[in-house]
Amino acid sequence: MLPQTPRLEIRNLVRRIDGRAVVDGISLSIMPGQVTCLLGPSGCGKSTTLRMIAGVEMQDAGEIWVDGKLICDTVFRVPPERRNIGLMFQDFALFPHLSVADNVAFGLKGSKEEKRARVRDLLERVDLLRFIDGFPHQLSGGEQQRVALARALAPRPRIMLMDEPFSGLDNRLRDGIRDDTLDLLKAEDTAVLLVTHEPEEAMRMADEIALMRDGRIVQRGAPYNVYTRPVDRAAVAFFSDANVLRARVQGALAMTPFGRFLAPGVPDGTPVDIVFRPQHVRIDFDRGGKGPAPTASDGTAARGVVERARFMGNESLVEFRMDYDGSVLKVTVPGVFLPGPGKVMWLTIRRDKCFVFSAD
């Protein structure tokens, strides 16, 4: 069987503003029905990438392909209205003077009956058919978002570009609307490029995450792989809080107050950062001042004193002042665990959940 052609492919896109590369050589491809997320902090070039794909901003270098056909390089350019690309933004941009039906039908071609049938079908799928003759001001924020989704899907775009589309919704509604949106997009076999700065949203919606930083994609893969096999210390910290131990390598081992960590292939004398998430620290009460015995999986225990503990809803966050250098270590525990300040405890780290990176 012949390999499937990507619905969207961008090759080495570059965009310079005031001499600075805001987007610096980005390449990726998205298959029909696939959701890819551009994830990164504000200012890293995510939205600029979307604007170039949409055709509202020109690249300084690189190519954009749709279904195996070139639609834009630095010489040739298909205008935005002919690219068959849908757009959804944080601002739903519904026309207040038009009914819900007319908002969804805006830009549709065909007879009046054909357009009405398409509008009714989409509104029924987003559970808003009862508002077909209503107006945007009569709808909640979540309902307006679903109207905007129906309008974007009405012309049957091959590609949907979504720029922080759920950030204006309250947390109570967001998860359900994200799931409904994802189901509808996949049912339409639309290739989706979603921009967000929220790791939770990317993990929830994406088939693939492209982690961006300073205009470049630094890591790309399935959500599980990006989370569990981070490319560097900053990638760990972007998804969650991270604790860091600084050490030097000697004989392929990094010595720390928590015992030895393997550092294969790292030259002797090289400084490394050992990075681990708060949920991968084990807590033991002080047992006669000596702590628990070392184990193969957790290594040596280090002594810490509780500074503060807070209940966060599904878990508790405990901060320890560590004896070995006075630094603060963050630990999360499922449920309610609120030891008082000054309580002495011993901490160990799961070896299989640690990452060793060059300190450079």
Backbone torsions as a table, in degrees:
resi	resn	phi	psi	omega
1	MET	NA	134.3	-178.5
2	LEU	-69.0	143.5	178.2
3	PRO	-64.0	143.3	-178.5
4	GLN	-73.9	140.8	178.6
5	THR	-77.6	134.5	176.8
6	PRO	-59.6	141.0	174.6
7	ARG	-67.2	-44.5	178.0
8	LEU	-129.1	134.1	175.4
9	GLU	-139.1	127.8	173.6
10	ILE	-118.4	138.2	-173.4
11	ARG	-125.0	111.9	172.8
12	ASN	52.7	47.4	178.6
13	LEU	-68.8	134.7	178.0
14	VAL	-132.7	135.8	173.9
15	ARG	-138.2	121.3	179.7
16	ARG	-109.2	134.7	175.9
17	ILE	-128.2	122.3	-177.2
18	ASP	54.1	39.8	176.5
19	GLY	81.2	-4.0	-179.5
20	ARG	-104.7	136.5	179.5
21	ALA	-78.4	97.5	178.0
22	VAL	-71.6	-37.7	170.6
23	VAL	-122.2	126.2	-166.4
24	ASP	-127.6	76.8	173.0
25	GLY	79.7	44.5	-178.7
26	ILE	-83.3	134.4	174.0
27	SER	-133.9	136.6	171.9
28	LEU	-165.1	163.7	176.8
29	SER	-136.2	149.1	-178.4
30	ILE	-132.8	130.9	-179.7
31	MET	-88.6	160.6	175.0
32	PRO	-55.8	134.9	179.2
33	GLY	79.6	0.8	-178.5
34	GLN	-95.6	142.7	174.7
35	VAL	-110.9	116.8	175.7
36	THR	-112.1	137.1	-178.2
37	CYS	-113.4	126.1	167.2
38	LEU	-87.4	109.6	-174.6
39	LEU	-114.4	131.8	177.7
40	GLY	175.4	171.0	-179.0
41	PRO	-70.3	164.2	176.9
42	SER	-58.9	137.8	177.3
43	GLY	87.6	7.4	-177.1
44	CYS	-90.4	-3.4	176.2
45	GLY	107.5	7.4	-176.5
46	LYS	-64.1	-54.5	-175.9
47	SER	-67.6	-34.0	176.4
48	THR	-62.0	-39.5	176.4
49	THR	-60.3	-44.7	178.7
50	LEU	-61.6	-42.8	-178.4
51	ARG	-64.4	-34.7	177.1
52	MET	-68.4	-40.7	178.7
53	ILE	-64.7	-40.1	-180.0
54	ALA	-69.3	-23.2	179.2
55	GLY	95.4	6.3	179.6
56	VAL	-89.6	-5.1	175.5
57	GLU	-143.6	139.4	-176.5
58	MET	-94.2	140.4	174.8
59	GLN	-79.8	157.1	174.6
60	ASP	-89.4	-19.5	175.8
61	ALA	-159.7	160.1	176.8
62	GLY	102.9	173.7	-175.3
63	GLU	-133.3	152.1	174.9
64	ILE	-124.6	127.2	-178.2
65	TRP	-122.0	141.3	174.8
66	VAL	-127.9	123.3	-179.4
67	ASP	51.0	41.9	176.0
68	GLY	79.1	5.7	-179.8
69	LYS	-116.9	134.5	177.7
70	LEU	-68.1	126.6	176.4
71	ILE	-113.2	-13.7	-179.5
72	CYS	-165.7	129.6	163.6
73	ASP	-136.0	-156.4	-177.1
74	THR	-83.2	-3.6	179.0
75	VAL	-118.1	-49.9	-176.8
76	PHE	-96.2	140.2	-177.1
77	ARG	-151.7	118.6	170.5
78	VAL	-79.8	130.2	-178.3
79	PRO	-64.1	155.0	-174.8
80	PRO	-53.8	-41.0	-174.9
81	GLU	-70.2	-11.3	-179.7
82	ARG	-108.1	9.1	-177.0
83	ARG	-89.2	-10.4	-178.9
84	ASN	55.6	47.1	-180.0
85	ILE	-119.6	127.4	177.7
86	GLY	-89.4	152.5	-178.0
87	LEU	-129.7	135.7	171.9
88	MET	-135.1	131.1	-177.0
89	PHE	-124.8	173.4	177.4
90	GLN	-59.8	-41.3	174.7
91	ASP	-83.2	115.4	-174.3
92	PHE	-64.6	-24.9	174.3
93	ALA	54.1	41.8	174.0
94	LEU	-77.5	149.4	178.8
95	PHE	-81.3	114.1	-173.5
96	PRO	-66.4	-24.8	-176.8
97	HIS	-88.4	-4.8	179.6
98	LEU	-104.3	148.2	175.5
99	SER	-68.0	168.5	176.3
100	VAL	-56.9	-45.0	179.8
101	ALA	-60.4	-43.9	-178.2
102	ASP	-70.7	-32.5	174.7
103	ASN	-62.0	-46.6	-178.7
104	VAL	-67.1	-36.1	-177.1
105	ALA	-79.8	-10.0	-175.6
106	PHE	-59.6	123.8	179.7
107	GLY	90.2	-8.4	177.5
108	LEU	-73.7	146.9	175.7
109	LYS	-111.2	159.5	179.9
110	GLY	119.2	-176.8	-179.6
111	SER	-72.7	165.5	179.2
112	LYS	-59.9	-39.3	-179.5
113	GLU	-67.5	-42.1	179.4
114	GLU	-63.4	-43.3	179.9
115	LYS	-65.5	-41.7	179.9
116	ARG	-63.4	-39.0	179.3
117	ALA	-65.2	-41.6	178.8
118	ARG	-65.7	-41.1	179.0
119	VAL	-62.4	-47.0	-179.1
120	ARG	-62.4	-41.2	179.9
121	ASP	-61.1	-46.6	-177.9
122	LEU	-69.2	-42.8	179.5
123	LEU	-64.1	-34.9	176.1
124	GLU	-65.8	-38.1	-178.4
125	ARG	-71.3	-24.7	175.7
126	VAL	-101.6	12.8	175.0
127	ASP	60.5	43.0	179.7
128	LEU	-130.9	17.3	-177.3
129	LEU	-59.7	-30.5	-179.0
130	ARG	-66.6	-17.1	-179.5
131	PHE	-102.3	15.5	-171.6
132	ILE	-56.7	-33.2	-179.0
133	ASP	-104.0	7.9	176.9
134	GLY	-83.2	-174.9	-178.4
135	PHE	-125.0	156.2	-174.4
136	PRO	-53.5	-36.9	-176.3
137	HIS	-67.3	-14.4	179.4
138	GLN	-88.4	-1.4	-175.2
139	LEU	-107.9	153.9	173.0
140	SER	-75.4	171.8	178.6
141	GLY	-60.4	-41.9	178.8
142	GLY	-65.1	-38.0	178.6
143	GLU	-69.2	-38.2	176.3
144	GLN	-63.4	-37.4	178.6
145	GLN	-63.1	-39.1	-179.9
146	ARG	-70.9	-32.8	173.5
147	VAL	-64.6	-42.5	178.2
148	ALA	-61.7	-37.9	176.8
149	LEU	-64.2	-45.9	179.1
150	ALA	-60.3	-41.7	179.5
151	ARG	-64.1	-41.5	-179.4
152	ALA	-66.1	-32.5	-178.0
153	LEU	-86.3	-16.6	-173.3
154	ALA	-54.6	-43.5	-179.0
155	PRO	-78.4	7.7	-177.9
156	ARG	56.1	59.1	179.7
157	PRO	-67.6	147.4	177.2
158	ARG	-75.8	-24.4	-175.3
159	ILE	-135.1	139.6	174.7
160	MET	-119.7	125.5	175.3
161	LEU	-105.2	126.4	-175.0
162	MET	-126.5	117.9	-177.3
163	ASP	-110.2	99.7	179.7
164	GLU	48.2	48.8	-170.8
165	PRO	-70.8	-16.9	-175.1
166	PHE	-108.5	1.7	-173.0
167	SER	-69.8	-20.0	178.8
168	GLY	-84.8	-1.0	-178.2
169	LEU	-96.8	150.3	177.5
170	ASP	-75.1	158.1	-173.6
171	ASN	-59.2	-30.9	-176.8
172	ARG	-64.0	-36.4	-177.6
173	LEU	-92.3	-24.3	-164.7
174	ARG	-60.3	-47.0	-174.3
175	ASP	-62.4	-45.0	-179.2
176	GLY	-64.5	-41.6	-179.0
177	ILE	-69.1	-37.3	176.0
178	ARG	-60.6	-44.2	-179.6
179	ASP	-64.6	-43.4	178.9
180	ASP	-62.9	-41.5	178.9
181	THR	-62.2	-44.7	-179.3
182	LEU	-62.4	-43.2	179.5
183	ASP	-60.8	-42.6	-177.8
184	LEU	-69.0	-41.4	179.4
185	LEU	-63.0	-42.3	179.7
186	LYS	-68.8	-35.6	177.6
187	ALA	-63.7	-30.4	178.5
188	GLU	-85.5	-2.7	-179.6
189	ASP	60.0	34.8	-177.8
190	THR	-86.3	137.2	170.9
191	ALA	-80.7	129.8	-172.2
192	VAL	-120.0	131.9	170.1
193	LEU	-117.7	110.6	-175.4
194	LEU	-105.8	131.6	175.8
195	VAL	-105.7	130.7	176.5
196	THR	-156.7	157.8	172.1
197	HIS	-108.3	6.4	-177.2
198	GLU	-102.6	111.2	180.0
199	PRO	-57.0	-37.8	-178.8
200	GLU	-61.7	-41.2	179.3
201	GLU	-65.2	-42.0	178.7
202	ALA	-63.2	-43.9	-179.1
203	MET	-65.3	-35.2	-175.8
204	ARG	-74.7	-36.0	-169.5
205	MET	-104.6	-29.6	-165.8
206	ALA	-87.6	143.2	165.2
207	ASP	-80.8	-29.0	-179.9
208	GLU	-143.7	139.2	177.4
209	ILE	-112.6	132.2	171.4
210	ALA	-112.0	107.0	-176.6
211	LEU	-83.0	121.1	-176.0
212	MET	-106.7	148.0	175.0
213	ARG	-156.2	127.8	177.0
214	ASP	52.7	43.0	174.3
215	GLY	82.9	1.6	-177.9
216	ARG	-125.9	155.9	170.7
217	ILE	-87.8	115.4	-176.8
218	VAL	-94.5	-19.8	177.8
219	GLN	-159.0	144.2	-177.5
220	ARG	-144.7	135.2	178.6
221	GLY	167.8	-177.2	176.0
222	ALA	-61.8	150.1	-178.0
223	PRO	-51.8	-43.5	-179.2
224	TYR	-60.2	-43.0	-177.7
225	ASN	-69.9	-39.5	179.5
226	VAL	-65.5	-36.3	-178.8
227	TYR	-75.3	-42.7	-173.4
228	THR	-91.5	-13.5	178.6
229	ARG	-130.1	60.0	-176.5
230	PRO	-63.0	147.6	-175.3
231	VAL	-80.0	-24.4	179.7
232	ASP	-160.0	178.6	-176.9
233	ARG	-61.0	-40.4	-179.7
234	ALA	-64.3	-33.0	178.4
235	ALA	-67.2	-37.8	175.6
236	VAL	-62.0	-49.4	-174.0
237	ALA	-67.5	-23.8	-178.8
238	PHE	-69.2	-31.1	-177.6
239	PHE	-88.7	-21.6	-178.0
240	SER	-167.9	170.9	169.9
241	ASP	-58.9	151.3	179.9
242	ALA	-141.8	137.7	171.6
243	ASN	-95.7	148.1	-176.6
244	VAL	-132.9	131.4	171.0
245	LEU	-111.4	133.4	175.7
246	ARG	-98.2	134.5	-178.5
247	ALA	-150.0	169.9	173.7
248	ARG	-118.8	146.6	-176.1
249	VAL	-89.5	135.1	174.4
250	GLN	-142.0	118.8	-179.8
251	GLY	62.8	40.6	179.5
252	ALA	64.4	18.5	177.1
253	LEU	-127.9	141.2	174.7
254	ALA	-107.9	121.0	-177.2
255	MET	-90.9	131.0	-179.4
256	THR	-140.1	169.1	174.2
257	PRO	-61.1	-15.5	178.2
258	PHE	-98.4	12.8	179.9
259	GLY	101.7	-165.8	-174.7
260	ARG	-92.5	142.5	176.7
261	PHE	-122.0	137.8	178.9
262	LEU	-69.9	135.7	176.1
263	ALA	-138.3	65.6	-175.7
264	PRO	-63.3	136.8	176.8
265	GLY	81.7	-1.1	-179.4
266	VAL	-93.0	127.0	-177.9
267	PRO	-61.8	147.4	177.5
268	ASP	-57.1	141.9	178.7
269	GLY	86.8	-6.9	-178.5
270	THR	-74.4	128.1	174.7
271	PRO	-74.7	137.1	178.9
272	VAL	-131.0	156.0	171.6
273	ASP	-106.1	127.4	174.1
274	ILE	-102.4	115.7	-170.2
275	VAL	-113.4	134.9	179.3
276	PHE	-149.8	149.8	-177.1
277	ARG	-85.8	154.7	-176.6
278	PRO	-58.7	-29.9	-177.6
279	GLN	-76.0	-6.3	-177.6
280	HIS	-105.2	21.0	175.0
281	VAL	-107.5	133.9	178.6
282	ARG	-100.5	138.6	-178.4
283	ILE	-109.6	134.5	171.5
284	ASP	-129.7	143.6	176.2
285	PHE	-70.2	156.2	176.7
286	ASP	-60.8	122.2	-179.4
287	ARG	-113.0	84.3	178.7
288	GLY	69.7	20.4	177.2
289	GLY	82.7	-0.1	-176.4
290	LYS	-108.0	-22.7	-179.3
291	GLY	76.9	173.4	-179.3
292	PRO	-71.3	155.9	178.2
293	ALA	-70.6	148.9	178.1
294	PRO	-59.8	148.7	175.1
295	THR	-127.2	161.6	-178.5
296	ALA	-64.1	-34.9	-176.0
297	SER	-86.0	-31.8	-174.3
298	ASP	-109.6	-12.1	177.7
299	GLY	71.3	-149.3	-175.2
300	THR	-87.3	144.9	177.0
301	ALA	-86.2	144.1	175.8
302	ALA	-118.9	144.2	-174.1
303	ARG	-88.4	134.4	176.7
304	GLY	-138.8	158.6	179.8
305	VAL	-117.4	130.4	-178.5
306	VAL	-63.1	127.6	173.9
307	GLU	-97.0	-44.5	178.2
308	ARG	-159.7	156.0	177.1
309	ALA	-139.3	136.6	-177.5
310	ARG	-135.7	140.1	176.0
311	PHE	-88.0	126.1	-172.6
312	MET	-109.2	7.2	-179.4
313	GLY	114.1	-81.8	177.8
314	ASN	-89.7	-12.0	-176.4
315	GLU	-151.1	170.2	175.1
316	SER	-115.3	141.8	177.7
317	LEU	-108.4	122.2	-179.5
318	VAL	-118.4	131.3	178.8
319	GLU	-109.9	130.0	-177.7
320	PHE	-115.0	138.7	168.7
321	ARG	-91.8	115.5	-171.6
322	MET	-85.8	140.3	-179.2
323	ASP	-65.5	-34.2	-168.8
324	TYR	-67.7	-29.1	177.5
325	ASP	-150.7	6.0	179.2
326	GLY	79.3	5.2	179.4
327	SER	-75.6	166.1	179.2
328	VAL	-103.2	130.7	178.6
329	LEU	-113.7	132.0	179.2
330	LYS	-98.1	135.9	-179.8
331	VAL	-133.9	134.1	174.1
332	THR	-111.4	142.2	-177.7
333	VAL	-130.6	131.6	178.0
334	PRO	-59.4	142.6	176.7
335	GLY	76.5	-152.1	-176.2
336	VAL	-99.2	119.5	176.5
337	PHE	-148.1	102.9	-171.8
338	LEU	-129.2	70.9	176.6
339	PRO	-67.2	148.8	-177.8
340	GLY	-75.6	155.2	176.3
341	PRO	-56.4	140.5	-179.8
342	GLY	91.8	-9.7	179.3
343	LYS	-68.5	129.7	-179.9
344	VAL	-89.2	131.3	177.9
345	MET	-141.6	165.7	179.1
346	TRP	-116.2	136.9	-175.3
347	LEU	-118.7	139.9	172.1
348	THR	-129.4	159.8	-175.2
349	ILE	-120.0	136.2	176.0
350	ARG	-69.8	117.2	-177.8
351	ARG	-60.9	-36.9	-175.4
352	ASP	-75.4	-4.6	-179.7
353	LYS	-113.5	14.3	-179.0
354	CYS	-101.6	151.1	177.6
355	PHE	-122.2	135.1	178.8
356	VAL	-112.9	118.8	-178.4
357	PHE	-125.3	152.1	171.4
358	SER	-59.2	136.0	-179.1
359	ALA	-67.1	-14.9	177.9
360	ASP	-67.9	NA	NA
